[in-house]
Amino acid sequence: MSDHPVAPVAPHEPPYYAVVFTSVRTDGDNGYGETADRMEELVQEIPGFLGMDIARTPGGLGVTVGYFRDEDAIKEWRAVLDHRAAQSRGRAEWYERYAVHVAKVERSYAFERGHAVDEGVE
């Protein structure tokens, strides 16, 4: 996957949505990295996409959180043909298991050392 900044996505004015994708991968790349990079490029073209956080534990659990302004943006992302093809290939080749959780964000705030504390946008 592409290099991500070592910083979380900044807070946005609520409400907005978080799509949490947790997964355990199969062994080997099998084209996964290239496809993941392409999906990152494509999702950024969706009006209402706000950003993405990605992390992987040493034990193999992957967590990707995509932030979207509204449910219409999520629906648009789900309808992208290349994304649908990647989902099919993921089930066939890349994932042992995964779960998707969609949540409405009602409060959002951040902290950064050396900066004034932002208690958030509520």
Beta strands, then each sheet from edge to edge (+ up, - down):
strand 1: 16-25
strand 2: 49-56
strand 3: 61-68
strand 4: 95-105
strand 5: 108-110
strand 6: 118-121
sheet 1: 2+ 3- 1+ 4-
sheet 2: 5+ 6-
end
